[in-house]
Every structure is written in C-alpha cells, then in structure tokens.
Amino acid sequence: MTQPIPNVLTIAGSDSGGGAGIQADLKTFSALGAYGASVITALTAQNTRGVTAIHAPDSAFVTAQLDAVFDDIRIDAVKIGMLANAPIARVVADALRRHKPKHIVLDTVMISKSNHALLLPDAVAVVRDELLPLADLLTPNLPEAAALLGVQPAADEAGMVAQGEALRALGARAVLMKGGHLSAADSPDWLIEEHGSLRLGGPRVPVKNTHGTGCTLSSAIAALIPQRGDLASAVADAKQYLTGALQASDQLDVGSGVGPVHHFYRWW
C-alpha cells in the first residue's frame, strides 16, 4: 500500500522577509515531500537585517486556527516554533492535549538571529512546564537549553549531553541539542533518547546566509518523521538537508543582512 503524503502542521510566527518562521517551515515541508498547514502565533515586521515590530493575535484566535485545522485535516506531525507570549503558549498546549497529534517537534524559539526577543520571559515557564512534556522531540540551541534549565550554556559536548538529559528528565521524550554555538571546527548535535545518546557530526558551513536555520531543521525533522522508520533517521536526514541548504545559500540574493538558506537547492 502506498504511503500517503504526510500532512504536517507548523505552529509559529510569520517572517515577512520569508527566511524563517512559517514561511521557512512551509518551504521545508514542500521540499521534503509533505503537505504543510499553518497556525500563525505572531506577525513580525522582519527582514534580513532584523525584527522591527511584533504583533501577537489574541490567544482565542490561535485556538480557533488550531481547532479549524485539527477538526478537518489528518495531521501526521506538528512543528512548534515562535509562541510570543504565555497565553498563546498555554492555548497551544491545551489544543495539543485535546487533539493528540502523533508526533510533536518543539523548537524553543526565544531569540532571533538579530538578538530580538521572540518569547516573553513569562512564557518560558509555560513552554517548560506545559509544552515540553508533550514533545516527542525538543530542539534547543545551547542558550535556549540553558534558559529552560536556569543554568549557564554548555561549553562543550559533555555539557550538551548533560543538559539534554536534564531536559529529558522534565518530560520530553527526546532532545536534540544543537551545537552551532560551540567554537569547534565542526557543528555537532547530540540526540538524547531514552535508550542512549547519539552524536550527529557535520561540517560547520562558512556562509553568511544562516537566517532560519533552526526553523528549517525542526521543520525538516517534522516532515521526515512520518516518512522514516525511526527518529534518528529523520534527524540525520534533516541535518543533511539543512547542510545542503546552507551550502547553496549564496545562490540567493535576498536582502543586505543575514540572508536565508536555500530551501529548494535540489530543484532550482
């Protein structure tokens, strides 16, 4: 029997520049053979140079979007990105508990590439206490992991693994600790699951255009989980896709700041 094309939902903020957020998520889903649906949690006025304004909708409207999607569409995986504030984070958790999607990837978006806060401080506790226990996979970078745990960012791979295990102890079924903030020559990630930890090495791609890398990786994992036999395979293939999108990013001419990765490098 032919496997159906997966339907994947992104719950995230809109990036008017098109390089991150909802726009990056939908491009990634399409590039990896999944149909994308979306629930928008925030509107950002944003380009390659930074974020100039954020507008968050009423949390009741976020609930209305969530229920509209889940009431009609079979959702095979969910990716969660920018949540903006505590009320929105809380209604997202409530909806996921009601609708019980099979796979949930939680990307703990807190700070933009231009150092603009994308999650208010009071929402961090909601993400940690209500959303993290629902996640099949948590994908924090080192500052985000530290913020969730209330500690200093890990300085080496042993610290990454220890913090990943601490986040798993808070309820996430698996954690992908992203090592892009380390100063190593490569860019190692660590996948921490119940049965052990797996190092996923990869080259540190020396390019200027890195906008939306975290959004793209988590969306790629969400798109691939329904198509792969296990989480480790989905994560490894998603990491390979992102590496290719980074390596081809200089083919794009988008803005004068930190440009986006090339989501469709395999086709354009």
N, C-alpha and C positions, 0 to 999 in steps of 0.2 A: 504494500500500500504506500502510495506517495505521501511523504511528509508534508503537511500543509505549511504554507508560508506563515511564519510566526508574526503575530501582532504584538508590538512592543509599545508600551506607553512611557513617555517621558513626562515627569512632573518637575518643572523647572522654570527659570526666568527667561525672558526674551532678551536677546542681544541684538540691538538694532544694526550693529555692524556685521552681523552674520557669522562671526567666527566662533562663538561659544554658545552656551545655553541651549535653548530649544532648537535654534537653527542648526547648531553643530550636531545635536542629538539626532534630528530628523535626517540630516545628510548621512550620518554614520549608519543609521538603521538601513537606509536605502542602499548604501554602498555594500552592506553585508547581507543583503537578501531578506530584510524584514520590512513589514509594513509599520509605519510609525503613526501613533496617535499622540496627542499632547494635552496637558493641563498646565496653563500658564499661571505661575505663582507671583510673578512680578514683571513689570516692564522696565527696562533700563534704557536710558539715553546713553549710548556707548559707541565708541569707535576704536580704532587700533591704538589710540593714544590714552584712552581711559574711559571711566564712567563719570558722566556729568550729572545724572539725576536718576532716581529710582522711584517708581510708583508701584505700591503693592495694592492689589484689589482687596475688597472685603473678603474675609475668610468664608462667608456664606456662599460667595460666588465661586470660590475654589471648590467647595463641596459640591455645588451644582455641576461644575465641569466634571468632577470625578464621578459622580453618580451617572451623569449622562453617558460617559464612556463605558463604565462597567455594566450599566443596565442593558447595553446593546451589543457590545463588541467583546469577543473572546480575547482576553489579554493573557499572553503567554509569559510575559516578563515585564517588570516595571523598573525604570531607572529614576531615581530621585536626585535632583540637583539643588539649585538655589531655592530656599524656602522663605527668605526675607525676615520673618518675624515669628514669635511664639504662637499666636493664634492660627496662622497658616500651617505651621508645623504640626500643631495639635489636630487640626481637622484632617490633614493628610493621614496621620496615624489612625484616627478614628475610621476613615474610609477604608484604609487597608485592612483594618481588623474586621470590618463588615464584609468586604468583598473577597478577601483572602486570595490574592493572586499567587500563582505557583512559585514565581521567582521574584525577588526584590533585591536590586542593587542600589545601595545608598552611597552616593558621592557627597561627602560632607563639605559642601561649598561654603566657605566662610569669607575669603578674601580674594579679590580679583587680581589679575596679573599686575594691574596698576596700583595695587595696595588700597583698594576701596572696599570697605566692609559690605559684604553681601548677606550677612546674617547678624541680626541684632544680638547683643550679649544674652538677653533673657531667653532667646530661642535655643541657645547651646544646650541648656539643661533639658529642654523638651526633646531635642534630637537625641541626646544621650539616653534619656530615660524612657522615651516612648517609641521612637523610630528605630533606634539601634537594635533593640531586641526582636524587631520584626524582620531584620535584614538577613538575607541569605549571604550577602557579601557586602562588606564595608570597604570603601576605597579611599582612605585618607592619605594626604601627603604628611610629611613629618610635623609641620606646625599645626595642622588640623588634629592629628592624633594627640599631640601634646595638649591642645586646648580642651579636647574631650576628657582627657585624664587629669588635667590640672597639674601638669609637670613640665619640665623643660624638653624641647625637641630632642629626639635621639641624635647622637653624634656619630654613631657607627652602626654596622649591620646587627651586631649583638643587641644593641639598644632598640633597633627597629623590631626585632623578633620579640623582645620582652614586652614592648608596648603593644604589639599586635596581639600577644597572648592576653595582656591585660584588657584590651578591648573585647576580645572574645569572651572573657570572663563576665563582661557586662551584658552579654546576651546575643551578640552577633554570631551567626553560625560559622562564618569565615571572615577573614580580614586580609585585604591586600594592602600591605604597607608599601607606599611608593617612595623610592629612594632618590628622586630627582634633586632633592635639596642637599644630598651629600656632596662632598667635593671629590669623590672618586672619579677615575677616568671613565668608568662605565656607569650605567644607570640601573642598579639592581633593585628589583622589587622582591618582596617576600610574601608568599601566600601562606597564611596560617590557618589550618583547618583542624578539626578535632583529632584527626589521626596523625598530625605532624605538620612540619613546615617545609616549604619548597622554595628554593631560590630561583628566581627568573632573571637571569642576566640579560643585558642588552647594551648596545653601543650608546654612548652619550652623543647625540646628533648635534653638531655645532652649527646651528642655524639661528637666524634672528626670529623667524616666524614660529612662535610657540603658543600663540593665543588659542585657548580652547583645548589644550592637550588633556587636561583632567576630565572635562566633559566628554571628549571623544573616546577616551579609554573606557570609562564606565559605561557609555552607551554601546560601545563595541562589545563589551562583555555581555550586556543585557540582550543584545541582538543575537549573540552566538550561543548563549546558554541553552535555548530551546533546540539548537541545531547540533549540539555536541553531546557526547556521552557523559562528560564529567566537567566539573568546574575548572579544574586545572587546564584542560584542553582549551576551554573557552577563553580563559585568561591568557594563555600563551599565544593563541591565535590573535586575540585582540591587541596584545602588545606588539606583535609582528605587524599588524595593520597600522597601528599608530606610528611605528618606526618608519614605515614606507611613506605615510602621510607627512611626517616631518622632513624626511629626506627630499621629498618633492615640493616642499612648501615654497621654495624660491622660484618655482614656475608661476606662482600667482603674483599679481601686482595689486595688492589691496591695502590702501592707506599708507601713512607715513610713519606709523609707530610699529608696535609688535603685531605683525600680521598673523593670519590664521594658517593652520595646517591645510594640506590639500586632500580633502576627503575623497575625491574622485580620481586620485592619481592613477588608478588601474584602468581607467576608461578615457580620460581626456588626454 
